[in-house]
Amino acid sequence: MKYHILNGQLLSAEEAAIGLNDLALLRGYGVFDFFAVHKGRPLFLEDHLQRFQRSAALYDLDIPCSMSDLRRQIFQLIRACSMEEGGISLVLTGGYAEDGFHADTQSNLLLLSRPPQARFADKQKAHRPVKLLLDSFVRELPEAKGLNYARALRKQKALKALQAAELLYTDGRRVLETFRSNVFLVLPSGKLRTAGTGVLQGITRKYVLQLAREQGLDVQEGDVPLGDLAKAEEVFLTGSGKGLFPVSQIYLSSGFFDLFPEESLSLRSENLAALSIADGRPGPVWRQLNEAMSNFVEEQTAPAD
């Protein structure tokens, strides 16, 4: 049976519900976090709880329980769902507002059980490169995980038509992030680059950077010029739900054509072009880091001696 927890109360998925005048529904006001559960254990739980607290603070929302109680609820939900593989979303809403704007109550706190996704250890799906669609957009408060995904949702038809997985955000100068993942580039020099500011500080990103440095890779966090996409020998994404995913192709509209060398673009039409990444197959740096991260995850979930 599937369960969720609402404001500390364990409820079946059919029972769990919030009111129609919650600011998360009316105004998109709230924050969330997500972590995977592997072998019955939440991955990198303390990292996610710290980020959840940081997101709440940036949105000026109070979490209506202590962190120790939230940990207790997380393990209660894992046990109730007999969850060996899956995930949990922590959702903090703006609370109920009779006038539709000013909260009359404290925030609602939801713990939602989620099904498992293809991740580090799923070799068949993890080796399947994804396509992206370049998009001019900068998220409000990018350091927080807010509930407003309207931009990504409005682009679902375009993504589906191109069989693309995610939007790749840019401010017109820099490579930023996708709506669900951090982005890494491997340049011909071997340098591994990822945006340092103006993006969500992902948990998987954190450990990929740590592992890359431990393995002697040349790592650089900072501004990643948009033009580097045309030079990149590898592009891959990192996220808590899916792990590391290689990118084979990036679509871009005509407004971006002049930012890339003509020979780097495969023109599909006057309004759309495709930028292919190397030969479209997973590269050696991705393979190295994907294996390292997979091993690291298994170490974190190994039973105690």
HELIX and SHEET records of a PDB file:
HELIX    1   1 LEU A   23  ARG A   27  1                                   5    
HELIX    2   2 LEU A   45  LEU A   58  1                                  14    
HELIX    3   3 MET A   67  ALA A   80  1                                  14    
HELIX    4   4 LYS A  123  ALA A  126  1                                   4    
HELIX    5   5 ALA A  150  ARG A  154  1                                   5    
HELIX    6   6 GLN A  156  LEU A  162  1                                   7    
HELIX    7   7 ILE A  203  GLU A  214  1                                  12    
HELIX    8   8 ASP A  228  LYS A  231  1                                   4    
HELIX    9   9 SER A  254  LEU A  259  5                                   6    
HELIX   10  10 GLU A  262  SER A  264  5                                   3    
HELIX   11  11 PRO A  284  GLN A  300  1                                  17    
SHEET    1   A 6 GLN A   9  SER A  12  0                                        
SHEET    2   A 6 TYR A   3  LEU A   6 -1                                        
SHEET    3   A 6 LEU A 109  ARG A 114 -1                                        
SHEET    4   A 6 GLU A  85  THR A  93 -1                                        
SHEET    5   A 6 GLY A  30  HIS A  38 -1                                        
SHEET    6   A 6 ARG A  41  PRO A  42 -1                                        
SHEET    1   B 8 VAL A 175  THR A 178  0                                        
SHEET    2   B 8 GLU A 166  THR A 170 -1                                        
SHEET    3   B 8 VAL A 130  SER A 136  1                                        
SHEET    4   B 8 GLY A 243  SER A 253  1                                        
SHEET    5   B 8 GLU A 234  GLY A 239 -1                                        
SHEET    6   B 8 ASN A 182  VAL A 186 -1                                        
SHEET    7   B 8 LEU A 192  THR A 194 -1                                        
SHEET    8   B 8 VAL A 219  GLU A 221  1                                        
SHEET    1   C 6 VAL A 175  THR A 178  0                                        
SHEET    2   C 6 GLU A 166  THR A 170 -1                                        
SHEET    3   C 6 VAL A 130  SER A 136  1                                        
SHEET    4   C 6 GLY A 243  SER A 253  1                                        
SHEET    5   C 6 LEU A 272  SER A 276 -1                                        
SHEET    6   C 6 LEU A 265  LEU A 267 -1                                        
END                                                                             
